[in-house]
Amino acid sequence: MEEEEDEEEEEEEEEEEEGGGGGGRRRRRRRRRRRRRRRRRRRRRRRRRRRRRRRRRRRRRRRRRRATRLEEVALLEGIAGCGGWGVRWRGEEEW
């Protein structure tokens, strides 16, 4: 049962990410494919992932608020739209 709950949490995070632009959607599809492939080794990696997930979630929410404000400025100045944020977010997610 624990594993199923974890999966639901992960899906919720990815839906939040979709709001960040095109980068988020691509990321979401890749993660789902990887998850299916690694079903055999879930037990070992689940525990580590859980700890990282929680930290990522907190960071992501803080970043999301900043991102929305900065995106508005960026769009007004014509520097970077959703695509620019997608690139930055990917780098921070890998952490």
Stockholm file with secondary structure:
# STOCKHOLM 1.0

chainA/1-95         MEEEEDEEEEEEEEEEEEGGGGGGRRRRRRRRRRRRRRRRRRRRRRRRRRRRRRRRRRRRRRRRRRATRLEEVALLEGIAGCGGWGVRWRGEEEW
#=GR chainA/1-95 SS CHHHHHHHHHHHHHHHHHTTCHHHHHHHHHHHHHHHHTSTTHHHHHHHHHHHHHHHHHHHHHHHHHHHHHHHHHHHHTSCCHHHHHHHHHHHHTC
#=GC SS_cons        CHHHHHHHHHHHHHHHHHTTCHHHHHHHHHHHHHHHHTSTTHHHHHHHHHHHHHHHHHHHHHHHHHHHHHHHHHHHHTSCCHHHHHHHHHHHHTC
//
